[in-house]
Amino acid sequence: MSEAGGGRGCGSSVPQRAPWSLVAATAAFCLVSATSVWTAGAAPMSREERQKLGNQVLEMFDHAYGNYMEHAYPADELMPLTCRGRVRGQEPSRGDVDDALGKFSLTLIDSLDTLVVLNKTKEFEDAVRKVLRDVNLDNDVVVSVFETNIRVLGGLLGGHSLAIMLKEKGEYMQWYNDELLQMAKQLGYKLLPAFNTTSGLPYPRINLKFGVRKPEARTGTETDTCTACAGTLILEFAALSRFTGATVFEEYARKALDFLWEKRQRSSNLVGVTINIHTGDWVRKDSGVGAGIDSYYEYLLKAYVLLGDDSFLERFNTHYDAIMRYISQPPLLLDVHIHKPMLNARTWMDALLAFFPGLQVLKGDIRPAIETHEMLYQVIKKHNFLPEAFTTDFRVHWAQHPLRPEFAESTYFLYKATGDPYYLEVGKTLIENLNKYARVPCGFAAMKDVRTGSHEDRMDSFFLAEMFKYLYLLFADKEDIIFDIEDYIFTTEAHLLPLWLSTTNQSISKKNTTSEYTELDDSNFDWTCPNTQILFPNDPLYAQSIREPLKNVVDKSCPRGIIRVEESFRSGAKPPLRARDFMATNPEHLEILKKMGVSLIHLKDGRVQLVQHAIQAASSIDAEDGLRFMQEMIELSSQQQKEQQLPPRAVQIVSHPFFGRVVLTAGPAQFGLDLSKHKETRGFVASSKPYNGCSELTNPEAVMGKIALIQRGQCMFAEKARNVQNAGAIGGIVIDDNEGSSSDTAPLFQMAGDGKDTDDIKIPMLFLFSKEGSIILDAIREYEEVEVLLSDKAKDRAAILKGKMIPSYIINSNPEMENEEQPSSENDSQNQSAEQITSSSQEVDLVDQESPEESSLNSQPESPSSADMDNAASVSASEQNSNPMEIHETTSLDGECTDLDNQLQEQSETEEDSNPNVSWGKKVQPIDSILADWNEDIEAFEMMEKDEL
């Protein structure tokens, strides 16, 4: 391509250490110019349809933003189910998730530059005035340094960037005099005390009023932080320094990045998830591109784009090479151990890695970006949304979806890079799913469980800051935006920082003299923009040919294991046996186990016990495969035991004005009608008298033919069920008597029987916590007649509302909801890293115990935002109760695809107890019985922990 606009065309070489104004212009130009180069095989979308979808995005934003301003402002967030604001301390604590809330009108600040991108300049001007008038940054509240930086500091800087742009244009913001920048500077100084550590890594939390390490601060005692928490500061802090001339912010952010770089694992060039902020020791040694690390990699590359410092590109390229060598297993991205990068750390992926294809586009590595994005899209098509975590065979691991925007972000960047209209269709699907499943009368509600369609009373600020921005830009033409978006770079929260900052107030040394870059091989680094004519050879079906093999990967009935050792591809050797593929009757599998040092012991009761003796393995590599196999078997067993429990159910409000748009998470009962096997129950609700339902009802005429509402307490659940059934009720909903309880913060459980025969109970019974139950009770007070649907999962609204007068956006152009439901395991799986193995053998065995009367359901860990997710959800191996695996050989027929989940499920259906507690037996042998190379590994681990060789 020829040069254009004073910059260089894509594919033109950018000299090493080039003047940054040239590099920035080239990087910005390359990302958009691809759209005119290549057209994919998908049918082009007409301008009229793109405009229609863009207008739909605007209407959706108005619905979310308008309800926040009407019902929540000046609170930090909107609670869309109860139509009120979420104020820190006034709602039940959600743990680390609440660290984003600082009583500073978070959603408004986070949405500032979105208003300008969406051409809402008048609303932007009003919003800026509200921020300046109402927002207080001097609150006595402990907040996350990471979240406050990316959302609040980034929001203020993004708002300032576009305010001065509008002022220069001469129509809006003529009164503006850098007030947002002054607020950003004030906030920056409030965050600086967090960096008062010997390492330069910031404390994870700070008190906005009192700082850290003071009695009144209630923070400063932490020792650990996540890598992304410490490594996602440079864009905002450097921009603040460049805008104001105060270099201290950029200096502190650079020091934190320098320390993380120095502490990388030198042999693998990977970083762990969690690091000690005082010693620099890795606390969690697993590494990936998702939660806990994600935006660290993003900011290395974007710091190069924004600041023009070669060292950031060198670091990113070094890490990227390691990611593609160890973590990338196309189309998957799986965590590994930093000291043993050929060993997987877990067999599931979290939703935050969906940003990575977009980062690969910026890097110029398009093929793996297309592959991973397509895999994620297939998961979305299966579950309507991307679950918070999902397994390598694409089942739900954590069922929540807090309306995360990362997949929309990658979709936008892939469309900009390829011009493939396929990605417009992907965006259209995202819009339809949001409107169909997440839209509620007061905004958009996060999904509590993608399997049931139930909602959470939550609408995070990043939904407005990012989701609508990326979706609108996906469908917008250049003339639809009032400024040139290519003059800006997106932060991880999608805030816009101008590229001209690269040449402003450059008082920071561009070279980190403490790092030895001579060890890096520059020949491996890409110093040029990608040439899209090379990326997409004269083949209009290039991207389609990459996607096509992935179309059915999610729906395979018998998914094969992911190959861990890449060399097995090249050598032609068979991949290691994976736990989920194992069949106890397969002679070939038994031979592989023997080679790995794993023995099968046939117990008298028909069970099979697996025992690993590393010393009996054919080689050290086989011993390592055996170790991984046992770890996977432990994790798989843990997941399957949990899947024996009854999944959550859904209570869907179908009457006016809800129209099926509010879905509440409900606990099932071990008795009564099983909603997963029978048609759903639909009816109006009525309160029983007495409300506790512990005696014969005195108002049978009120509950007859209806669904009875009953308060928890004073008698057994089964007794309540019998009393409302005898009164003629067609179902029952038990509401928790513990005021303020919520499925957001408490583990859901299933209602147990009374120890007697409960076959006489024929009606369905569900349980709601107080917060969810109050939504129904409030609806009765306001609308008198409230109709609900009791089911195993939320039903298609088009079927529910057939024949009713309703808004067209609720049912138009939406496919039928899938009826399938996937088993899942939401809790963090048991990980046991190689450095923790100190015995020469492992056993897999089964011990049955009695279950409690009130059986706890799969309690999903609260979805922490961005980088803190793994820290909040993960539990070390020593803290978890392991679960055993029981293998019935008779269920594994030769030539049949055998799923251990099905075996365990069949077993559970014959057991009276629906939730057995189990424990592992482990056989421990002296350490000297391990192979010599295992001893060497352990010594190496100990040495690496001391000095990070």
N, C-alpha and C positions, 0 to 999 in steps of 0.2 A: 504494500500500500504506500501511497505517496504521503509526504509530510503534510500535516494539516494543523492549522491554528498555531503555528510556531513551535509545536511539539514534534515528536517523532512518531512515525506510524508504527503499528504493532509489528514486532519482529525486528525493528531497528535496534541495534545494539546500544545499550546505555553503558558508557565506560565506567570502569571501577572508580569509586570515589568521585563520581560526577557531581557537578554543582546540583544542589538538591532541587532547585526550582525546575530543572530539567527532568529529574527523576520523578518528582511529584506529578508534573504535568503529564509525563508519559504513562505513569501508572493509572492515573485517572482516565486518560484517553483510551487506554487499551481495554478497560473493562466494558466500555459502551460500544466501541467501534465494531465489536464482533457481531452485533445484531444486524448489521448491514452486509455481513460477509456470507452468511450461510442460512439456508432454510431447511428445516428438518422435514421428515416425511409426513408429520401430522398436518391435518388440514388447517390452514391459517384461520385465525379468528377475526371476524370482521371488526372494523373500527366501531361500528354501532354496538356490537355485543361487548366489546371492551369498555366502551363508555358506560353501558348499562351496568356492568359489573363494578366499575369504578364508582358510579353513583350509589350502588348498593353498599359499598364499603363506607362511603360518606354517611349514608343513613344509619348504618350499624354503629359507626363512631358516635354519631349524634345521640343514639339511643344509650350508649354506655356513658359517654361524657355528660350528657344532659341529666341522667339519673344520678350520677355522682354529685353534680353540682346542686341538684334539687334536694336529694335525700341525705347526702353524706358530708359535703363540704361544710366546715373546714377540716373534718376528720381526714385521716391519712388515706383510708380506703373505703369503698362502698361494700356493704354486705347486701348483695342483690336479692337474696331470698326474703330477708326481713326488712328490706328497704330502709336501712339506716347506716350510719357511719360506724366504722370500726375505730374505736379509741383505745389506745394502749392502757391497760389496767382495768378497763370497764368490761372487757370480754374475757372468757376463759383463756388462759395462756396457751399458745400454740408452740411454745418452745422457741427454737432459733428462728422460726419464720417471723416472729414478731419483732426481731431485732432490726427489721427494715423500717419499723414504725417509730417516728420520733416526734409526733405531734407537730409536724411541720407541713401539713397538707400535701403529703407525698404524691398523691395521684395528680394533683394540679401541676406541681413542678415538673413531674415526669412527663406530662403531656404537652408542655409548652411548645416545643419545636414541631410536634406532630400537628398542631393547629395550623402552623404556617405551611407545612408540606401539603396539607389537605386544603389549602387555599382559604382557610378560615382566619383571615388577617384581623378582622374586626374582633372576633372572639379572642384571638391572641392578645390583642391590645388590652382588652378587658381583663384577661387572665393575668397579664403582667401587673396591671394595677392592683389586682387582688393579692398577688404574691407580695408586692411591696407594702401593701397596707396591712395584711393580716398575718403573714408568716413570721413566726418567732423561732430563731435558731439557738436560743439560749435556754432550752428546756432541761430540767433535771430528769433526764431519761437516758438509759444506756442503749446505744445503738451499734449496729455492725459498721465497722469502718469501711468494709468492702461495699456493702449495699448503699450506705450513705454516699460514698464516693461516686458509684456508677449511676445512681438514681437522682440524688439531690444535687451534688456538685456538678455532675454531668448535665442534669436538667437545667440548672441555672446557666451553665456555660453554653449549652445548646440554645437556650432562649436568648442569651446575650448575642450569640453569633448571628442569629436571624433577626434580632431587633436592630442591630446596627446595619444589617443588609437592607431591611425595610426603610430605615431612616435615610440611607443613601439614595434609595429610589424616590423618596420625596413625598410619598402619599401618607404613609402610616408612621407612627412612633416618632413624630417630630419632637415630642416632648422628652424623649428618652435621653438620659445622660449617664449611661453605664451603671444604673442602679443594680441591675441583676449581677453584674460583675463585682460590685462592691459586696453584695451578699455572698457571692461565691468566695471571695477573698476572706470574708469573715468566717465562713464555714471551713475553708482551708486551714486557717490558723487554729480552729477548734480541733481539727483532726491531727495536727502535727504532733501533739504530745504522745500519740499512740506509737510514734516511731522512736521513742526514747528507750531503745534496747541496745545491747552491745552489738547485736548482729545487724541492726538497721531494719529488720523485719518488724512490721507494726503489730501491736496488740490487736487481737481480732475485734475487740469492742472498746468503746469509749463513752464516757458521760459527756453529753454536749455542754453541760454547765460546769462540771467539776474535773473533767479530764480523766486521768487514770492514776492509780496507786495512791488514792486518798480515801480515807474511811467513807466520806460522803459520796465518793464516785461509784462505789460498789463494783469496781472492775479494776483490772490491772494485775490480777493474780493468775491469769491464764498463762500456760506455757506453750500451747500448740496453736497453730493456725494452718489453714489449707494453702496450698501453693497458689491457687487462683486468688485467694484473699489477699496475699502479699504481692502478687505479681500483676494485679489488674488495677494499677494506679497511674501508670506513666502517662497515658493520654490526657486524662483530666488534670493531673498535677502539672504536667509540662505545659498544657494549654493555659492553665492559670498563671504560670510563670511567664509565658510568652505574652499573654494579654496585659499583665500588670507590671512586668519588669522585676517582680520579686522572685529571685532565682531559687529560693530555699525549697519551694515545693518540688520543682523538677529534680533538685539534688537529692532529696529524700527518696523520691520514687525510684530514681536511678540506683541509689545505694541498695534498696531492697531487691531490685532486679539483679544487680551485680552479685549479691550474696546468694540468691537462688541459683544463678549460673555456676558459681564456684562450687556449690554443693550438689550439683548434678552427679549422678553415678557415672564415673568416668569411662567404664568399659562399655556401658550400654548407651550413654548420653541421654538417659531418661531421668525424670524427676518423680518423686513420690507424691502422694496425695496430701499428707500432713507432715509438717516439719516443726521442730522445737524452735521457738523464736529466740531462745537464749543461747542454745548450744549449736543449733544447725543440724542436729541429728534427725534423721527421717523417722517419724513415728509410725506412719503407714507407708509401707514400701511397695504398694501396688501402684501401677502407672497406667493411664489411659488418656483419652481425649475428652472425657465427659466430666461429671461432677467432681469438683475439687481441684481440677487442673485446667479445664477448658479454656478460659479466657486468658490464662498466662501465655499460652501459645499464640492466641489471637493478638494480644497486645505487643508481642515481640515483632510480629510482621507489620502491624499497623503503626507501631512506633517508628519503624523504618520509613514507612510511607509518609507519616506526618512530620517527622523530625529530621529525616535524611541522614541518620547515623548508621554507617555501615555495620557497626558491631551488632546492632539488633538483627539485621538480616543474616549475619554470620551465625548468630545464636539460633535463630529460627531455622535456618537451613540444616544446622547440625541436629537439632531436635527432630525436624521433619524427616530427615533421613532415618533416624532411629524409629520414629512412628511407623513409617512405611516398611521398615525392616521387621519389626517385632509385633506391633499392635494391629496393623492393617492386615486383615485376612478377608479380602474382598468377597462379598460386600460388607463384611462385618468389621467392627472395630472393638477388639476385646482387650481388657486390662491384663497386664502381665506383671511379673515381679521385676523390680529394677535391677536386682543382682542376678537373677536368672530369667532373662527376658524371653527365653523359649518356653517358659512355663506359664500357663494361663493362671491368673489370679481369681477369676470368676467366670461363670458361664452365662452371664446376662449383661445386658447393656442398659444404660440409663438414657432418658430422653434428651438430656442436655448435649449429647454428642451430635445432635441433629444440626448444630451450627457448623460442623466441620466441613461438609461439602462446600459451603459458602466460602470458608477460609481457603479451601483448596482451589476454588475458582480464582481468588485473589492471588494465590501462589502461581496459578497457571497450570495446575495438574488436573485436567478436566475429566479424564476417563474414570479414575476412582471416585471423583465427586459424583458423576452420573450414577455409578454403581451403588454407592451407599445411599444416595438420595432415593433411588428407585426402591431399594430394599425397605427404607423407612416408609415410603409411600404405600407399598404393599401392606405393611403392618397397619397403617392408618386405614386403608380400605377394609381391612379385616375387623378392626375394632372401632372405627369411626374417628378415633383420635389416637395419638401416639401415647401409649401408657407410660407412666413415669419410669418404669423399667420393664424390660421384656427379655425373655430367654433366647438362647441361640436358635431354638426351634420355634421362636416367634409366638410363644404363649405369654400371657400376662404374668409379670413378676410382682410389680407394684401397680395397682389398678387405677391410681389417681391420674388426672390430667388437669393441671392448674392453668390451662389455656396458654401454654408456653408458645413463644413465637419463633423458636429457632428453626423449625422446619420451613416456615414461611420465608424466613430470611434466606435460607439456602435456595429455596425455589426462585426467589427474586434474582439472586446472583447468577444462578444457572441460566435463567432466561436472558439476562443481560449479556452473558458470555456467549450463548449459542444462538439466540433468536428463535429457538425451537418453540413453536406454539403449544407443544405438549405441556410445557410448564404453565401456560395460561389455563389449561384445563385442570391442572393440579390445583392452581389457585382457586379456580371456580369450585372445586370439590371442598376446599377448606372453608370457603364462604358458606356453602350449603350446609356443611356439618355444623358450623358455628350457629347458624340461624335455626337449624332443626333441633339440635340437641342441647345447646348451651344457652340459648336466648331465653330469658325470663322477663316478666313484666317490668322489673326494675334494673335491667342491665343484662349482663352475661355472667352465668354462674359456672365456676370451675366444676369439673366432673369429679365426684367422689369415687365413682367406680365406672370405668368404661364398659364393663360387662353388663351392669344393670342399668346404666344411664342415669344413676342417681347423682344429685348435685351436692355441692359444698357451698356454704354461705360465704363466698370468697370471690373477689375480682381484683387481682393484683394490679398494681400500677403499671407493670411492664406490659400488660395486655393493651393498654392505650398507648404507651410509649413506643411499642415496637410492632405489634401485630397489624394494626391498621395502617401504619406507615409503610410497611413492606408490601401489604396487599394492595394499597392504593398505587404505590410506585410500580408494582407489577403490571397494572392495567393502564397506567397513565401514559400519554404521549408527552413529548418534551414540552410542547406548548401548553399542556395542562398544569404545569408547575411554574410558579411565578419567579423562580430563580434556577440557576444551573446547579443541579444536585451533584454534578461531577466536580464541583469546586470544593466539596466537603468530604470528609471521611466519617464513617459511622463508628461510634464507640460500641462497646458490647451491649449497651442499653439502647442502641440506635440513635443516640444523640449526635448532632452534627457539629463537627469542628472544622473550621476553614483550613484548607491546605496552605494558605499564605502564611500561616504561623511558622512554617519551616524557615522563613527568612526574617523572622521578627525576634528581637531580643536574644540573639544567639550568644549567650554568655557562658553556656555550659560546654565543657570540652566534649567533643564528639567521640573521643577515643577513651575507652576504659583502660588505663595504663596498668591496672592490677591484673588483668587477664592475659594469659599467654595465647594470643591468637596464632602464633607461629605453628601451633600444633594442628591447626585446621588447614584443610586442603581446599584452596579457593577454586580449584578446577571443578569441584563438585557443586558449586553454587551457581545459581541462575542469576545473571546480572542483566538479563534482557526481558522485555515484555514478551509474552507468548504470542506467536503468530497464529491467528485462528485459521488461516488458510492451511496451515500445517496440521493443527489440531484436528480440523475437520477436512480431510482430503476431499477431493471432488466427489463426495458421496453424500447425497442429501439424507441418507438413511443411517449415517454413522452413529449418532446418538441412539437411534432406535435399535440398532444392532447390539449396542451395549446393554440396553434395558431389557430386550426381549428375553434373554435367558433367565431373568430375575422375576418374570411375571408370575410364575407359579411357585417360586421358592417358599413363600409364606404358607401356601395352602397344601404343601406336600403332606400326604398322610403319613409318610414314613421318613421324616427328615434325617438325612445323614449327618454324622458328626462333622464338625469343623476341623480341618486338618491343622494340627498345631505346628508340625515340623515342616517348614517350607522345602527343605532339601528332599523330602519324600516325593514331591512333585517331579523334581529334576531327575532323581535316581530311579524313579519308577517303582519304588518300594510302596507297600501298602501303608496307609496312614495308621496311626495308633488306634486301638480300640477305644471307643468312647462308652461311658457308663450307660448312656441312654440307648445305645445300640445293642447292649449285651443281652444274649439269650443263653440261659443255662443249659439248654439242650443242644446247642450248636457246637459240634466237636472242634471246629476251627477256632471258635471263641475260647474254648477251654485250653486249646494249645497256646493261644496268644497269652492267656492269663498265666499259664505255666512259665512261659518265657519271661514274663514280667515279674515272676516271683510271687504270684497270687495263687493261693490254693483254695479249693472248694471243699468244705466239710459238710457231709450230708448228715443232718440231725435226725433223731428218731421220729420227731414229729412231722417230718416231711420238708422242713425248711432247709435252706442252703446257707451256710455261713462262709463269708469270704475273709480270708486272712492273707496279709502280705508279709513276706519275709524278704527284705531287700537283698540279703546275702545269697538267696537262691535264684536271683535274676540272672539271665544269660550274660548281661553286660550292664555297665553303669547307665547307659542310655535306656535299656529296657527297664532297669530299676526306677529311673526317673519317670518313664511312662507308667509304670505300675503305681508309683506314688500319686501321679495325677489322676489315674483311673480311680484309686481309692478315695481321693478327695472329691472327685465328681460323684462317686457313688454315695458318699456321705451327704453331699449337697442335694443330690437327686432324691435321696430317701427323705431328707428333711422336707423338701418341697412336697413330695407325694403324701407324706403323713398328714401335712396340713391340708392337702386337697381332699382328705377324707371328710373333713368338716363340711357342714352345709354352708354354701356361699350366701352372701347377703341378699336380701330381697328388696323390692322397690315398692314404695307407696307413691302413686302418681295422682296429682290433683287434676281432674279432667273437666271440672265445671268452670263457668265464667268467674273471673276473667283469666283463669290460669290456662285453660285449654290444653292440659297435659304438659305444660312447660315447666312445672315445678315437680321435681322427682326427689324423694327423700330416701335416704339409706335406712333400711329396716333390718332388724335381726329376725331370723326365722325361729321356728319352734320345732322341737323334736317330736311333736305330735300334731294331729290334725291334718287337714288337706295339704299335700305337698304341691306347692305352686309350680315347681319345675316339671311336674308330671301331669298336671291337670290345667284346664283352662283357667285363666285369671278370674278373679272375683271383682265385680264392679258394683258399687252401690253408694248411696248417700250415707253419711256418718251421723251418729247420734250418741250422746253421752249416756252411759248407764247410770242407774240409780239403784243402790248406792254406787258412787263413782269407783270404789275399789273393786266392785264386782265379786265380793267375797260371800255374798248371800243371795238368796233369791231376789231377782230384780223386781222393783216396785213399779217400774215403767215399761212393762213388756210391749205395750202398744207403741212406744216411741222407738224401740229398737227393732221391732219385728220387720224383717225384710231389709234391714239396714246393717251397716258395719258398726259395731259397738265400740265406743271409746272407753277404755278402762284405765284406772290409775294403778300403777305398780304398788305392791306392798300389802302386808297383813295376811296374805294367804298364798297358796301355790298357784303358779300360772295355769295349771290344768284345771284347778277349781274355778278360776275366773272363766276359763273357756267353756266349761260345762254350764255355768250359770247363764252366760249370754246366749249360748246355743239353745238352752231350754226356753229362753225368752223369745226365740225365733230369729235371732240375729244370723246373718249369712256370713259373718266374719268378725274378727275382733282385732283391735289395735291397742296394745298395752303401752301406756305413756309413762316414762320414768318419773318417779316422785321426787327425785333429787334435782332441785331447781338449778338450772344452768348447765346441766350435763349435756354433752353434745358428742356426736360421732366424730366431730373434728378432733377432739382431744381424748376421747375414751375409746378403748377397744370394744368393738361390737361383740355381742355374745348371742348364743342361741338359747331360747327358753327351754328348760328341762321339764320333764314330767314330774309326777309326784311319787314315783316308785311303784305305782299300780299300773294296771292295764289301761292304756289310754285309747284303745281302738274305738271307744264310743264317741270320741271327739271327731267330728266330721268337717267342721268349718276351719278355714285357714286362720292362723293367729300370727301376728307380726308384732315386733317390739320397736318403739321409737324412743330415743332419748328425749329429755325435756325440751331441748332447743328445737328439734325437728317437730315434736308433738305440738309445741306452741304455735307453729306455723299453721297447722290445721285448726287449732282452737281459735287463733286470731281470725282465720278465714271464716269460721262459723259466726263469730261475733259481728263481722262486717257484712257477710253475704247470706247469713242464715242457712241456706241449703248448700252444702258442699259435697260434691261427688268425687270419690276416689277410686283408683284401680289398684288392687293388690296383685302383684305378679312377680315372676322371677327376675324380670328386667323390664325397663321402660318400653312401652309399646309405641308403634308408629303413630304419630299424631294425625296423619291423614286418615287412618282407619278410625281412630278415636273420635274425630270431629266430623265424620262423614254426615253431610246433611245439615251442618250447623253453619251459621253466619259467623265467619271468623276472618281475621286479616289474612290476605293472600300470601304474605311472606312466610307464614307458618307452614304451609303445606305445598307451596309451589315448587316444582322442579326438584323434588327430592326423591331419591331412590328409597325403596322399602328397607326398613331396618332389618339387618341380618338376624336370623333366629338362633344362630349357633352361639354357644357360650363356651368359652375356653376355660379349662381348669387353670388355676394359678396359684402362685405362692408369693405373697406380697412382702413378707419380711425379708430382711437382709439374709442372704445365704451364708452358710458357714464356710469361711475361708481359712485355710491352714497353710501358710507359706512354708516353703522348703526350709527356711532357716529356723522354723519352729519345731521341726521334726527331730525328736531326740530319741526315738525308740526304733528298733529294727523291724518292727512288725505292726500291722494294723489289722483290726478285726471289724467285720460288719455282722452284727447279730441283732436279735429282736428280744425285747423283754416287755411283756404286757403289764400294764397297771390299770387300776380303776380310774375312771374319769370323774371329775367333780360334777356336782349336780348342775351347776351353771357353767356350760362349756364355752370357753372363749373362742370367738371366731378369729379368722386371720386378721389381726390388727395391723392396718397399714400404717407405716411410719409417716408422720406428717411430712409433706413435701417441702423441704427447705428450698429457698430460692437460690438459683444458680450454684455458685461454687460450694456452698456449705452442705449440699444435699448428702453426700456420702458421710461426712462427719456426723451428721445428725442421725443417720439411719444405721450405720454400721456398728456391729458388736464384735469384739474380738473372739477368737475361737475359745479362749479360756472362759469367756463370760456366757457362752451359749450352751444350751442343752442340745446335745447331738441326738439325732433321731435315727433309728435303725432301719434296715432294709430287709424285708422278708421276700424271698423269691420262691414261688411255687413252680416247680419244673413242669407240672402238668399243664400249665397255661401257656407255655412257650412251644407252640407247634412248629415243626420244621417247615420253612418256606413261608411262614406267616409273619406279617409285620406285628411284632409284639411290643406293646407299650407297657412299661412297668406301672405307669399311672393307672391303666385299665385294670391290671392285676390287683393293685392295691384297692382300687375303687370297688371291684367285685367282692373283694374280701370284706371291705367295710360295710357293704350292703347286707351281709349276712350276720354282722355283729350287732348286738343290741346297743353297744356303746358307740356313739358317733364320733367321739373325740378321745381316743386312748392316749394316755401319756406314756411315753417310751423313753428308754435310756440306752446308751451304748455300753457294751462291754469292750474293754481294750486290753490287749495282751502286751505287757511291757517286757522287753528284754534288755540286757546290758548294752551300753553304747558300743562296746568293743566288738559286738557281733555284726556291726554294719560294715559294709564294704569300705575299703580304704579310701576310695574317692569320695564317699559320703563324709568321712571324717575330714578330708581336705576341704570339702564344701563348707562344713560347719565352721572350721577354723577361718576360712575366707570370709564367711558372713560376720563372724565376730570382729575380724580385723577391719572389714569395711564399715561396720557400725562405729568403730572408734575413729577412723581417720578418713572415711569415704575415699578409698583409693580409686 
